[in-house]
């Protein structure tokens, strides 16, 4: 099954994560589970929500340029997506 990954920084004033949530609601996708936290090195990194075909992730404390603001967390997300883990709970060394 093909999955898309959308992400936002929670402090993004250019594209607020609440706007992305509103647009996802308009698509009438089936939710697999609601907002749940995800972690990097046992630190709370943000929240995730899984829909049918879409994984939506927020980054705590990040602005518009997530990989620049939160490098370890962005690498965690990237690695988890490549590994096929929808939970994004793996640890980085």
N, C-alpha and C positions, 0 to 999 in steps of 0.2 A: 504494500500500500504506500502510495506517495504521500509524504507529509511535508508541509511547509512550516518554516519556523519564522515567526515574527517576534521582534523584540523592541523594547523601548526602555530608555532610562526613566526612572520615576521622577526625576527633576527636570525633564525635558520641557522647555517652554515653547519650543518650535513645533513639536508634534507630541502633545500630552498623551500619556498612556490611556487616559480616560476617553479620548477621541478614538483611539484604536479599538477600545472595548465597544464603544457605540457602533462603530462600523462592523465589527465582528458580529454583533447582535443583529444587524440588518441582513446579514447573510443567512440567518436561520440555520446555523450549523448545530449539530447535536453535541452537547457538552459531555465529555467523558468524566471530568471532575472539575470542581471549582477551584478557585485560587488556593494553591498550597505553596508553602515555602520551599525554596531550593537553597543549597549550601555549597560553598567552596571552602575547603580546609576548615570545616566545622564552623564557619562563619555564615550567618544569614546573608544571602546574596540578592534576594528578591523573591518574586512569586512566579508561579507558572500556572497555566490553565491549558488544558488539552481539549480540543474540539475534534470533530471528525475531519481529519486531513490537515489540521492546523495546530501547531504548538505555539502558544503565546507566552513569552517570558518577559518579566520586568526586571530591571537592574536597580537595586537599592543604591541611592546616592549618585546615580549617573545622569549626565545630561544627554545632549543630542548625539555626541560622539562616544558611544559606549566603549569601543575598544581602546580609545585614548584615556577615558576616565577610569575604567575598571578593567585593567589588562588581565589579571588572573581570572576574574569571573568570566570575561569574554572568551578566554582560552578554554575554560571549563565548559562553556556552552558549545563552542566550536568542536572540541574533542568529543563531547557527549553526543552531538548530532552525528559526527562521523562514525562513532561506535554504535549508533542505533539505540541509545538509551533515552527513552522519553522522560525518565525521572530526573536527569541532571543532578544526581547526588554523588557522583564519583569524586574522589579526592585527587588533588593535584600535588605532586611532590615538589 
